[in-house]
């Protein structure tokens, strides 16, 4: 399976599971054995001396229409609607032994919650928790679950006493009465969703850490940091962390959740800074990006450290930085489009869902829409989708880098070859010849060939014709040279052939091949050759070998040209 198929498979599974809660929503009511019923509630600010019994007797004291968030932080009572159909769901008369329902609500910032249960016979039971001991009640998905106490008569109304409520997103998030089987199904669904998310995130983290070890690209650590923050955010926002650390309070969990979400958002911007081409972030965008990163980290850190001190103001500050995040992302995409980035398409797709969710969170924080648990779950889903699509973007980026690297290596090889090649004849030039020649093991035979009366040839057929003669000689020498020999133009009309002494071509044979070579305009061209054999392990060996071969060459010219002369026949030794 290819990396692309693996990513697409994970994406399909995760998206399908994220869609599961939408298809498993609340149905009719708890009385008929259905999956759950969302309860409507009315609110009353708490005052001293209020009791549950007195408040159950005065439901008209509660406000059922007010926006709870305008009441500010503090202590509150919340009264549910009447529960006329609950009797059949709890094993009472006609209940056929069904299990006792549970009450589930979304986790919010508060210090104590007490649930009072009014029964049909007038008795009142209660159950509750404080935020520092949330572990027995917190379920996956940041849902608090309270089991209704068993009793001889069915519950008819519920009353929550909430103390220390921040009331940022409301006082009671989606209160639901649901049977235990339905609650277990929902819990199992959420566990499967988060398991898929964590599996994907860990796999991407390991994969990209391995890639970073090999490629050392600047954007890879930022991506890995984003994945670590997302894993941490998933553990804290879902409540799973409390199963591992039972002593963690709910407010501490919310602090860490906000801090890690801010860290993941900031690391996305750092990732983008190094992922896009440098031209995308040229100018004010680079500075603005750094400012938003700092704002995200500082605002979420301040909230985590200072809350509940001026908690609503701190939350507004965090909301403002997320609004800046949405703006900077749009700016990055526009800048990438204007500057023709090769990676715009993948980021436009990858950031589509996070931008939508970020805008939704901001709208909910500003009171434009009702906050619900789906916003928190959609955040983790959107960030998971962004991580997956960014991984595809990284694969595309690495593919592009690989192509650029291969092209650069090819250009370097061509440039190196051009630097080593004589531009006129295509033979090695003097520098490249010496680089390859010096250090060859065993005795080496050096033959220096020099064209006779080349100046006269140039004058008779012109410089272009003279160049053609040089090319013809180069072709003849290359054809005559044995395998492994080096053929070079040392300069002007002087050529060299170097090969192992045991396999080198005889000077007379080389001279014969040159005589047979067809020359431009069929003009007669003769060559004199000087040859010498000796070691070639260092620069001094080369100077000695060349000096003796050059002496043999001049001896051949002095003897009448168009002939070959070996230094050994002249008594010259290396």
C-alpha positions in Angstrom: 0.0 0.0 0.0 1.4 3.4 -1.0 1.6 6.4 1.4 -1.2 8.1 -0.5 -3.5 5.1 -0.2 -2.8 4.8 3.5 -3.6 8.5 4.1 -6.8 8.3 2.1 -7.9 5.2 4.0 -7.4 6.8 7.4 -9.3 9.9 6.1 -12.2 7.8 5.0 -12.4 5.9 8.3 -12.1 9.0 10.4 -14.7 11.0 8.5 -17.1 8.1 8.6 -16.7 7.9 12.3 -17.1 11.6 12.8 -20.4 11.4 11.0 -21.6 8.7 13.4 -22.8 11.1 16.1 -24.9 13.0 13.6 -26.7 9.8 12.7 -27.1 8.6 16.3 -28.6 11.8 17.7 -31.4 12.0 20.3 -34.6 10.3 19.6 -38.2 10.6 21.0 -37.8 10.2 24.8 -36.4 7.9 27.5 -39.7 6.4 28.4 -40.0 4.2 25.4 -36.6 2.8 25.6 -35.2 5.2 23.1 -31.6 6.5 22.8 -32.1 9.7 24.8 -34.0 12.9 25.3 -32.6 16.4 25.5 -34.2 18.3 28.4 -35.2 22.0 28.3 -34.3 23.9 31.5 -35.1 27.2 33.2 -32.6 29.2 35.2 -32.7 31.1 38.5 -29.6 32.9 40.1 -28.9 31.4 43.5 -29.4 33.3 46.7 -28.8 32.4 50.3 -31.3 30.2 52.0 -32.7 28.7 48.8 -33.6 25.0 49.1 -34.4 22.4 46.5 -37.8 21.6 48.1 -38.9 25.3 48.0 -37.7 25.7 44.4 -39.5 22.5 43.2 -42.6 24.1 44.6 -42.1 27.4 42.8 -41.3 26.6 39.1 -42.6 30.0 38.1 -39.6 31.6 39.8 -37.4 30.3 37.0 -36.8 32.1 33.7 -37.1 29.8 30.7 -36.3 32.3 27.9 -33.3 34.3 29.0 -29.9 33.9 27.4 -28.1 32.2 30.3 -24.8 33.9 29.4 -26.1 37.4 30.2 -26.4 36.4 33.9 -22.6 36.3 34.3 -20.5 34.1 36.6 -21.7 32.8 39.9 -24.1 30.2 41.4 -27.3 29.1 39.8 -30.3 26.8 40.0 -31.6 25.1 36.8 -35.0 23.4 36.7 -35.9 20.8 34.0 -39.1 20.3 32.3 -41.5 17.7 33.8 -40.7 14.1 32.9 -44.1 12.6 32.3 -42.9 9.5 30.4 -40.0 8.5 32.6 -41.9 5.9 34.6 -41.6 3.2 32.0 -37.9 3.7 31.6 -36.8 3.0 35.2 -38.2 -0.3 36.1 -41.3 1.1 38.0 -44.7 -0.3 37.5 -45.0 -1.4 33.9 -41.3 -0.8 33.4 -40.5 -4.4 32.9 -37.2 -4.2 34.9 -35.5 -1.7 32.7 -32.3 -0.1 34.0 -32.3 3.3 35.8 -31.6 6.2 33.4 -28.6 8.5 33.6 -28.4 12.2 33.1 -25.6 13.4 30.8 -24.4 17.0 30.3 -21.5 18.6 28.6 -18.6 19.5 30.8 -18.2 23.3 31.5 -16.2 25.4 33.9 -17.8 25.2 37.4 -16.7 24.1 40.8 -19.7 22.1 42.2 -22.8 20.5 40.7 -25.6 18.9 42.7 -28.5 17.2 41.0 -31.8 17.0 43.0 -34.3 14.5 41.8 -38.0 15.0 42.6 -40.0 11.8 42.6 -43.7 11.3 42.1 -44.3 10.6 45.8 -42.7 14.0 46.7 -39.4 12.7 48.0 -36.2 14.3 46.8 -32.9 12.6 46.2 -29.7 14.1 45.2 -26.3 13.2 43.7 -23.4 15.4 42.7 -19.7 16.1 42.3 -17.1 18.8 42.5 -14.7 19.6 39.8 -11.7 18.3 41.7 -13.2 14.8 41.9 -14.7 14.5 38.4 -13.1 11.2 37.4 -15.9 8.8 38.3 -18.4 10.9 36.4 -16.6 12.1 33.3 -17.1 10.1 30.1 -15.3 10.2 26.7 -16.4 13.3 24.8 -16.2 15.6 27.8 -19.6 14.5 29.0 -20.5 14.3 32.7 -22.8 11.4 33.5 -24.8 11.1 36.8 -26.8 8.0 37.5 -30.3 8.8 39.0 -30.6 7.3 42.5 -32.9 4.2 42.7 -36.2 4.9 44.3 -39.7 3.5 44.9 -41.3 6.0 42.5 -40.3 7.5 39.2 -38.5 10.9 38.9 -40.8 13.7 37.6 -38.4 16.6 37.6 -34.7 17.5 37.9 -33.1 20.5 39.6 -29.4 21.3 39.3 -27.5 23.5 41.8 -24.4 24.8 40.0 -21.8 26.7 42.0 -18.7 28.5 40.7 -20.0 28.6 37.1 -18.0 30.7 34.7 -21.1 30.8 32.4 -19.0 31.5 29.3 -20.8 29.1 27.1 -23.9 28.7 29.2 -24.7 26.9 32.5 -25.9 23.5 31.4 -24.8 22.1 28.1 -27.3 19.8 26.3 -28.7 18.0 29.4 -30.0 14.6 28.3 -31.9 11.8 30.0 -30.8 8.5 28.5 -30.9 4.8 29.5 -27.6 3.1 30.4 -27.5 1.1 27.2 -27.8 4.2 25.1 -25.2 5.9 27.2 -22.9 3.0 26.7 -23.4 3.1 22.9 -22.6 6.7 22.8 -19.5 6.2 24.9 -18.3 3.4 22.7 -18.8 5.5 19.6 -16.8 8.4 21.0 -14.0 6.0 22.1 -13.8 4.6 18.5 -13.6 8.1 17.1 -10.9 9.2 19.4 -9.0 5.9 19.0 -9.0 6.5 15.2 -7.8 10.0 15.7 -5.0 9.0 18.1 -3.9 6.2 15.8 -3.7 8.5 12.9 -1.9 11.2 14.8 0.7 8.9 16.3 1.3 7.2 12.9 1.8 10.6 11.2 4.1 11.7 14.1 6.3 8.7 13.8 6.4 8.9 10.0 7.3 12.6 10.0 9.9 12.3 12.7 11.6 9.6 10.6 11.3 11.9 7.5 12.8 14.7 9.5 15.7 12.6 10.5 16.5 12.0 6.9 15.5 15.3 5.2 16.0 17.9 7.9 13.4 20.3 6.5 12.5 23.2 8.7 8.7 22.7 8.4 8.8 19.1 9.7 9.5 19.9 13.4 6.6 22.4 13.4 4.3 19.7 11.9 5.4 17.2 14.5 4.8 19.8 17.3 1.3 20.4 15.9 0.6 16.7 16.0 1.8 16.5 19.6 -0.4 19.4 20.6 -3.3 17.8 18.8 -2.8 14.5 20.6 -2.6 16.4 23.9 -5.7 18.4 23.0 -7.6 15.2 22.1 -6.7 13.6 25.4 -7.8 16.7 27.5 -10.8 17.9 25.5 -12.3 14.4 25.4 -11.7 13.7 29.1 -9.6 10.6 28.4 -6.7 12.2 30.3 -8.8 11.9 33.6 -8.9 8.1 33.2 -5.1 8.1 33.3 -4.8 10.9 35.9 -7.8 10.5 38.1 -6.6 13.3 40.4 -6.9 15.9 37.7 -9.7 18.3 38.3 -12.1 19.3 35.6 -11.1 23.0 35.6 -7.4 21.9 35.2 -8.4 19.7 32.3 -10.1 22.6 30.6 -7.0 24.8 31.2 -4.8 22.2 29.5 -7.3 21.7 26.7 -7.3 25.4 25.8 -3.5 25.7 26.1 -2.9 22.8 23.8 -5.5 24.0 21.3 -3.7 27.3 21.2 -0.4 25.5 20.8 -1.6 23.5 17.9 -3.0 26.6 16.2 0.3 28.4 16.7 2.3 25.5 15.3 0.1 25.4 12.2 1.2 29.0 11.5 4.8 28.2 12.1 4.5 25.2 9.9 3.0 27.3 7.1 5.8 29.9 7.5 8.4 27.3 6.6 6.3 25.1 4.3 5.5 27.8 1.7 8.1 29.3 -0.5 10.0 32.2 1.2 8.4 34.7 -1.2 4.9 34.0 0.2 5.9 35.5 3.6 8.0 38.4 2.3 6.9 41.7 3.7 4.4 42.5 6.5 2.8 39.0 6.5 5.9 37.5 8.1 5.7 39.9 11.0 2.0 39.6 11.3 2.3 35.8 11.4 4.8 36.0 14.2 2.5 38.4 16.1 -0.5 36.1 15.8 1.6 33.1 17.0 2.7 35.1 20.0 -0.9 36.2 20.7 -2.2 32.7 20.6 0.4 31.3 22.9 0.2 34.2 25.4 -3.6 34.5 25.5 -4.2 30.8 26.1 -1.3 30.6 28.6 -2.8 33.6 30.5 -6.2 32.0 30.6 -4.7 28.7 31.9 -2.7 30.5 34.6 -5.1 33.2 35.7 -8.6 31.7 35.4 -11.1 32.0 37.1 -9.8 35.5 37.7 -11.8 37.7 35.3 -12.5 34.5 33.3 -15.0 36.1 30.9 -12.5 38.8 30.0 -9.7 36.2 29.5 -12.1 34.1 27.3 -12.8 37.2 25.2 -9.1 37.7 24.8 -8.6 34.1 23.6 -11.6 34.5 21.2 -10.0 37.6 19.8 -6.8 35.8 19.0 -8.7 33.0 17.3 -10.4 35.7 15.2 -6.9 36.9 14.3 -6.0 33.3 13.4 -8.8 33.1 10.9 -7.7 36.4 9.4 -4.0 35.5 9.1 -4.9 32.2 7.5 -7.0 34.0 4.8 -4.1 36.5 4.4 -1.6 33.6 3.9 -3.9 31.9 1.3 -4.4 35.2 -0.6 -0.7 36.0 -0.6 0.1 32.4 -1.8 -2.3 32.9 -4.6 -0.9 36.3 -5.6 2.6 35.0 -5.6 1.9 31.8 -7.4 2.8 29.3 -4.7 3.0 25.7 -5.8 1.4 24.6 -2.5 -1.6 26.8 -2.4 -4.1 24.1 -3.5 -3.3 21.7 -0.7 -3.4 24.4 2.0 -6.6 25.8 0.7 -8.2 22.3 1.0 -6.5 21.5 4.3 -7.4 24.7 6.0 -11.0 24.9 4.8 -12.4 22.8 7.7 -10.3 24.5 10.5 -11.3 27.9 9.2 -14.9 27.0 9.2 -14.7 25.5 12.7 -12.6 28.4 14.0 -15.2 30.8 12.7 -17.9 28.8 14.3 -16.1 28.8 17.7 -15.7 32.6 17.4 -19.4 33.0 16.5 -20.5 30.8 19.4 -18.2 32.7 21.8 -19.7 36.0 20.7 -23.2 34.6 21.2 -24.1 34.6 17.6 -25.0 30.8 17.7 -25.7 28.4 20.5 -22.6 26.6 21.8 -23.0 22.8 21.7 -20.8 19.7 22.2 -20.7 19.3 18.4 -18.5 22.4 18.2 -15.9 20.8 20.4 -16.1 17.5 18.5 -16.0 19.2 15.2 -12.8 21.0 16.3 -10.9 17.8 16.8 -12.4 16.4 13.5 -11.4 19.5 11.6 -7.9 19.5 13.0 -7.5 15.8 12.3 -8.6 16.5 8.7 -6.1 19.4 8.5 -3.3 17.1 9.8 -4.2 14.5 7.2 -4.3 16.9 4.3 -1.2 18.6 5.5 0.5 15.2 5.5 -0.5 14.9 1.8 0.9 18.4 1.3 4.2 17.3 3.0 4.4 14.3 0.6 3.8 16.7 -2.3 6.4 19.1 -0.9 9.0 16.3 -0.5 8.2 15.1 -4.0 8.8 18.6 -5.3 12.0 18.9 -3.2 13.2 15.6 -4.6 12.6 16.8 -8.1 14.3 20.1 -7.4 17.3 18.3 -5.8 17.6 15.9 -8.8 17.4 18.8 -11.2 20.1 20.6 -9.2 22.3 17.6 -9.2 21.8 17.2 -12.9 22.7 20.8 -13.5 25.7 20.4 -11.2 26.8 17.3 -13.1 26.4 19.1 -16.4 28.3 22.2 -15.1 31.1 19.9 -13.8 31.3 18.1 -17.1 31.4 21.3 -19.0 34.2 22.5 -16.7 36.2 19.3 -17.4 35.6 19.3 -21.2 37.4 21.1 -23.9 34.7 23.1 -25.6 36.1 22.7 -29.2 36.9 19.0 -29.3 34.9 17.4 -26.5 38.0 15.9 -25.0 39.2 16.3 -21.5 40.9 19.6 -20.9 44.3 19.9 -19.2 42.9 20.4 -15.7 40.5 17.4 -15.8 43.2 15.3 -17.5 45.7 15.9 -14.7 43.0 15.3 -12.1 42.3 11.8 -13.5 45.8 10.9 -14.6 47.8 11.6 -11.5 47.5 8.7 -9.0 47.0 5.9 -11.6 48.7 2.7 -10.4 51.3 0.9 -12.4 53.5 2.1 -15.3 51.7 4.5 -17.6 52.5 5.4 -21.2 52.1 9.0 -22.2 51.9 9.9 -25.9 52.0 13.6 -26.8 50.7 14.3 -30.4 51.4 17.7 -31.9 50.1 18.7 -35.4 52.8 19.7 -37.8 52.7 23.2 -39.4 49.3 23.9 -37.9 49.8 27.7 -38.4 50.1 27.1 -42.1 46.9 25.0 -42.1 45.0 27.8 -40.4 46.3 30.3 -42.9 45.3 28.1 -45.9 41.8 27.1 -44.9 41.0 29.6 -42.2 40.4 29.3 -38.5 37.1 27.5 -38.9 38.8 24.9 -41.1 41.6 24.7 -38.5 39.0 24.0 -35.8 37.5 21.2 -38.0 41.0 19.7 -38.3 41.4 19.7 -34.5 38.0 18.0 -34.2 39.0 15.3 -36.7 42.3 14.6 -34.9 40.3 14.4 -31.6 37.9 11.8 -33.1 40.8 9.8 -34.5 42.7 9.8 -31.2 39.5 8.8 -29.3 38.9 5.9 -31.8 42.4 4.7 -31.5 42.8 4.8 -27.7 42.4 1.5 -25.9 39.7 1.1 -23.2 40.5 2.9 -20.0 42.9 5.4 -21.7 42.6 9.1 -21.2 42.5 11.4 -24.2 42.9 15.1 -23.8 43.6 18.4 -25.6 46.4 20.0 -23.6 46.3 23.2 -25.5 46.5 24.6 -29.0 47.3 21.7 -31.4 48.8 19.5 -28.7 47.0 16.3 -27.6 47.8 13.6 -25.1 46.9 9.9 -24.8 47.6 8.2 -21.5 47.1 4.5 -20.7 48.4 1.5 -18.9 51.8 0.5 -20.3 50.6 -3.1 -20.7 47.7 -2.2 -22.9 48.7 1.1 -24.4 48.6 1.5 -28.2 52.0 1.5 -29.9 53.1 5.0 -31.1 53.5 3.7 -34.7 50.0 2.4 -34.7 48.6 5.6 -33.3 50.5 7.5 -36.0 49.1 5.3 -38.7 45.5 5.8 -37.5 46.0 9.6 -37.6 47.4 9.4 -41.2 44.2 7.5 -42.2 41.8 10.0 -40.6 39.9 12.0 -43.2 40.6 15.7 -42.9 38.5 18.7 -44.0 39.0 19.6 -47.7 41.2 16.5 -47.9 44.2 18.6 -47.0 47.3 16.6 -45.9 47.8 16.8 -42.1 50.7 15.2 -40.4 51.4 14.7 -36.7 54.5 14.2 -34.6 54.3 12.0 -31.5 56.6 11.7 -28.5 56.1 8.8 -26.0 57.4 8.0 -22.6 56.6 5.3 -20.0 56.9 5.6 -16.2 55.0 5.8 -12.9 52.4 8.5 -12.4 51.6 8.5 -8.6 52.2 12.2 -7.9 52.8 15.6 -9.4 56.5 15.1 -9.6 56.0 11.9 -11.6 53.8 13.8 -14.0 56.3 16.5 -14.5 59.1 14.0 -15.2 56.9 11.9 -17.6 55.7 14.9 -19.5 59.2 16.4 -19.8 60.6 13.2 -21.3 57.7 12.7 -23.7 58.0 16.3 -24.8 61.7 15.8 -25.5 60.8 12.7 -27.6 58.2 14.9 -29.4 60.8 17.5 -30.4 63.2 14.8 -31.4 60.5 13.5 -33.8 60.0 17.0 -35.2 63.7 17.5 -35.6 63.9 14.2 -37.5 61.5 15.5 -40.1 58.1 15.4 -38.5 55.2 12.9 -39.3 56.8 10.3 -37.1 56.8 8.9 -33.6 59.7 8.8 -31.2 59.9 6.9 -27.8 62.0 8.5 -25.0 63.5 5.1 -24.3 65.1 5.0 -27.7 66.8 8.3 -27.0 68.2 7.0 -23.7 65.8 9.2 -21.7 64.6 7.7 -18.5 62.0 8.9 -16.0 
